């Protein structure tokens, strides 16, 4: 059974095929998954993820079932293994937003349905697919030459961008505070894969070094869902990491800014810069719908 838990499991050709199909479906909607069913399991709430997945399966001709932790016996002691065998026998796809990536892996191990990572603590692969479609539409990739900067926390978005860049052969520079580090498994995968793909990976603790001459600038919230108790310390840690007008001047003149939202203006991004790039950022959010459509079709092939 083919699942979508991390981009590590997919080739460059797979990823580009999904992006190209998403672009086509955006222009030419088709009901390619008539009567298929998607279950959506949320341990963590989301505006964009629920909208994207529910609309995607509906517009493809299928139907969605929304389940939060209160709807499942998981919250009352039923094992992941048993829940996966029940739910996975009744639907075609299961999208999960989970607190712990290991839960997702275990669920997929026992599910007869395709399991999709809507977000975990380690990875956010559907977000990167939406980003890649946005980059394609903005004409930023030329001759497989794309330069990206990720500024912020070494979180699931950072991990997934590092993985994608390594697979696709992009140049990526990451800037994180000195007391932060990249997940070891992710770093090892990316550095090894880059030897094959030709990707260039750099790690900095200064945002200006990472931003120099970049085509795409990516940032994300400093305080992820579930980390609210760490907010005060994180704000101190990320002092000097805001993407503001001065920072964007280090990137290429026509660089775009991407943000997976929600954005906390005045922290990871200034109000001025967010609004300047808001058209692209909100199109990035909408593009999650089209990449999810293409992903569902890809998994069902």
PyMOL commands that set and color helices and strands:
alter all, ss='L'
color gray80, all
select helices_A, chain A and resi 7-9+12-27+48-59+69-71+73-76+80-87+101-110+125-137+156-168+184-197+207-211+228-237+245-248+271-276+278-300
alter helices_A, ss='H'
color red, helices_A
select strands_A, chain A and resi 37-42+63-68+93-97+114-119+147-151+171-175+200-204+216-219+256-259
alter strands_A, ss='S'
color yellow, strands_A
deselect
rebuild
show_as cartoon
